[in-house]
Amino acid sequence: MKSYEIACEVSGATAMWTRPDTGDTPVSYPAPTLGAVKGLFESIVWLKSAEVVPKRVEICSPLVFHTYTTNYGGPLRKSKSMQKGSGYQLLATVLINVCYRLYGVVEADTTMNRRLSEEAKRQHSIARNGAHAYQEMFERRLRNGQCHSIPFLGWKEFVPDYVGAFREDTQICTDVSTVIPSMLWQVFPTGKFGGWQPTFRQNVKIEKGVLNFAQ
């Protein structure tokens, strides 16, 4: 079976790949989770007939953690604060001046065909290759600077300053090696039409600037 590979480079002033175990003063992972990479790809192209499977991330800028403070006014405030219309200061530890190279493959999404007859499934597969269509649209939109929705680096206020093809002067930071004891993997592990069900992986390795999701 032919493999439909996709890749892009993304960079920005600030990123926040939140570690859930850091509570109300969140700290960022050094690299995006599998779910975050999938979300970045799908912000460029989203198709019902295709499913993106992230493969790896290359860290291409030194890891620099930075204290970030913002006024939070969301639904997780105390009830008294919400009644008064007041917020509170949220303290976080984010990454600054980030750059990553993201890799993935696209597979045909068969979940939409579960209620079809075998003949209908066969006709659908002949008429349309969702994975191939996704790859072509992804590469075209990267060239043209187009997207399905605005990409963001973990938190929606952290938009990238570059999303596109690999740049010649970008290099992997091979001095970055660490083990993450527990890492959030995916929030919706059963696909785009699945429910909320966070999954985690233990002892996730980043070796010489590379995080392989196949580990």
C-alpha positions as CSV (number, residue, x, y, z in Angstrom):
1,M,0.0,0.0,0.0
2,K,1.3,3.4,-0.9
3,S,2.3,5.7,1.9
4,Y,1.1,9.3,1.8
5,E,3.6,11.3,3.8
6,I,3.3,14.9,4.9
7,A,5.7,17.3,6.7
8,C,6.1,20.9,7.6
9,E,8.1,23.3,9.6
10,V,6.5,25.6,12.2
11,S,8.0,28.3,14.4
12,G,6.8,31.0,16.7
13,A,7.6,33.4,19.5
14,T,5.8,31.4,22.2
15,A,4.4,27.8,22.6
16,M,2.7,26.0,25.4
17,W,2.4,22.2,25.3
18,T,0.7,21.8,28.6
19,R,1.6,19.1,31.1
20,P,-1.6,18.2,32.9
21,D,0.3,17.1,36.0
22,T,1.5,20.7,36.7
23,G,-2.0,21.9,37.8
24,D,-3.0,25.5,38.0
25,T,0.5,26.8,37.3
26,P,1.0,24.8,34.1
27,V,4.4,24.0,32.6
28,S,5.1,23.2,28.9
29,Y,6.5,19.9,27.6
30,P,9.7,20.5,25.5
31,A,7.9,19.3,22.4
32,P,4.3,19.1,21.1
33,T,2.2,16.0,22.0
34,L,1.0,13.6,19.3
35,G,-2.5,15.2,19.6
36,A,-1.0,18.7,19.2
37,V,0.9,17.7,16.0
38,K,-2.2,16.1,14.6
39,G,-4.1,19.4,15.3
40,L,-1.4,21.4,13.6
41,F,-1.6,19.3,10.5
42,E,-5.4,19.4,10.4
43,S,-5.4,23.2,10.8
44,I,-4.0,23.2,7.3
45,V,-6.3,20.5,5.8
46,W,-9.2,18.7,7.4
47,L,-11.1,16.0,5.5
48,K,-13.7,13.5,6.5
49,S,-12.2,10.9,4.3
50,A,-8.6,11.0,5.7
51,E,-6.9,10.5,9.0
52,V,-3.5,12.1,9.9
53,V,-1.1,9.9,11.9
54,P,1.9,11.9,13.3
55,K,5.2,10.1,13.2
56,R,7.8,12.3,14.7
57,V,8.9,15.8,15.8
58,E,12.3,17.4,15.4
59,I,13.3,20.2,17.8
60,C,15.1,22.8,15.8
61,S,15.7,25.6,18.4
62,P,17.2,25.6,21.9
63,L,14.7,25.0,24.7
64,V,14.2,28.2,26.5
65,F,11.5,28.2,29.2
66,H,9.9,31.6,30.2
67,T,7.5,32.8,32.8
68,Y,4.2,33.9,31.3
69,T,1.3,35.7,33.2
70,T,-2.1,36.4,31.9
71,N,-5.5,37.4,33.3
72,Y,-7.9,34.4,33.2
73,G,-11.6,35.0,32.8
74,G,-12.8,31.5,31.8
75,P,-15.3,29.0,33.2
76,L,-12.8,27.5,35.7
77,R,-12.9,30.5,38.0
78,K,-14.5,30.3,41.4
79,S,-18.2,31.0,41.5
80,K,-17.8,34.2,43.5
81,S,-15.3,35.5,40.9
82,M,-17.7,34.7,38.1
83,Q,-20.5,36.5,39.8
84,K,-18.4,39.6,40.3
85,G,-17.1,39.4,36.8
86,S,-13.5,39.3,38.0
87,G,-10.7,37.1,36.9
88,Y,-7.4,36.0,38.3
89,Q,-3.8,35.9,37.2
90,L,-2.7,32.7,35.6
91,L,1.0,31.9,35.9
92,A,2.5,29.5,33.4
93,T,5.9,28.4,32.2
94,V,6.0,28.5,28.4
95,L,8.6,28.0,25.7
96,I,9.9,30.9,23.6
97,N,11.4,31.2,20.2
98,V,10.4,27.7,19.2
99,C,10.9,25.9,15.9
100,Y,9.9,22.3,15.0
101,R,9.8,20.1,12.0
102,L,6.7,17.8,12.0
103,Y,6.2,14.5,10.1
104,G,3.2,12.4,9.5
105,V,1.4,10.0,7.2
106,V,-2.2,10.2,5.9
107,E,-4.5,7.2,6.0
108,A,-7.9,6.7,4.5
109,D,-10.6,7.1,7.2
110,T,-12.8,4.1,7.0
111,T,-15.0,5.0,10.0
112,M,-17.4,7.0,7.8
113,N,-18.1,3.8,5.8
114,R,-19.2,1.5,8.6
115,R,-22.8,1.7,7.6
116,L,-22.2,1.2,3.9
117,S,-22.7,-2.1,2.1
118,E,-19.6,-3.8,0.7
119,E,-20.5,-2.7,-2.8
120,A,-20.9,0.9,-1.7
121,K,-17.5,0.7,0.1
122,R,-15.9,-0.6,-3.1
123,Q,-17.4,2.1,-5.2
124,H,-16.3,4.8,-2.7
125,S,-12.7,3.6,-2.6
126,I,-12.6,3.6,-6.5
127,A,-14.1,7.1,-6.7
128,R,-11.9,8.7,-4.1
129,N,-8.6,8.2,-2.4
130,G,-9.0,10.4,0.7
131,A,-5.3,10.0,1.8
132,H,-4.0,11.0,-1.7
133,A,-6.4,14.0,-1.8
134,Y,-5.3,15.1,1.6
135,Q,-1.6,15.0,0.7
136,E,-2.1,17.0,-2.5
137,M,-4.2,19.6,-0.7
138,F,-1.8,19.9,2.2
139,E,1.2,20.5,-0.1
140,R,-0.7,23.0,-2.2
141,R,-1.9,25.0,0.8
142,L,1.6,25.1,2.3
143,R,2.9,26.6,-0.9
144,N,0.1,29.1,-1.0
145,G,0.0,30.0,2.7
146,Q,-3.5,28.8,3.1
147,C,-5.2,26.9,6.0
148,H,-8.4,25.4,7.1
149,S,-8.2,27.2,10.5
150,I,-5.6,29.4,12.2
151,P,-2.8,27.2,13.5
152,F,-1.7,27.7,17.1
153,L,1.2,26.4,19.3
154,G,-0.7,24.8,22.1
155,W,-2.7,27.7,23.4
156,K,-4.8,29.6,20.8
157,E,-3.2,33.0,21.6
158,F,0.2,31.6,20.6
159,V,0.1,31.7,16.8
160,P,3.1,30.7,14.7
161,D,5.2,33.2,12.7
162,Y,6.0,30.5,10.1
163,V,4.2,27.4,8.8
164,G,5.5,26.0,5.6
165,A,8.0,23.9,3.8
166,F,11.4,23.1,5.4
167,R,13.8,26.0,5.4
168,E,17.4,25.3,4.4
169,D,19.0,26.9,7.4
170,T,17.0,25.0,10.0
171,Q,18.9,22.4,11.9
172,I,18.0,19.8,14.6
173,C,19.2,20.6,18.1
174,T,21.0,17.4,18.7
175,D,22.0,18.4,22.2
176,V,18.4,18.0,23.4
177,S,18.0,14.6,25.0
178,T,15.6,13.8,27.9
179,V,13.1,11.4,29.2
180,I,9.5,12.5,30.0
181,P,8.2,10.3,32.8
182,S,4.5,10.7,31.7
183,M,3.3,12.5,28.6
184,L,-0.2,13.3,27.4
185,W,-0.5,11.5,24.1
186,Q,-4.0,12.1,22.7
187,V,-7.2,13.6,24.0
188,F,-9.4,12.1,21.3
189,P,-7.7,8.7,20.6
190,T,-10.5,7.2,18.5
191,G,-10.3,9.8,15.8
192,K,-12.0,13.0,14.7
193,F,-15.5,11.6,15.5
194,G,-14.6,10.0,18.8
195,G,-15.2,11.2,22.4
196,W,-12.9,12.8,25.0
197,Q,-10.6,10.1,26.4
198,P,-7.1,11.3,27.4
199,T,-4.3,8.7,26.9
200,F,-0.8,8.9,28.3
201,R,2.6,7.3,27.6
202,Q,5.3,6.7,30.1
203,N,9.1,7.3,29.8
204,V,8.9,9.1,26.5
205,K,12.3,9.7,25.1
206,I,13.6,12.7,23.2
207,E,16.9,11.6,21.7
208,K,19.2,14.1,20.0
209,G,16.4,16.5,19.4
210,V,13.9,13.9,18.0
211,L,10.7,12.7,19.5
212,N,9.4,9.5,17.7
213,F,5.8,8.8,18.3
214,A,6.3,5.1,17.4
215,Q,8.2,4.4,20.6
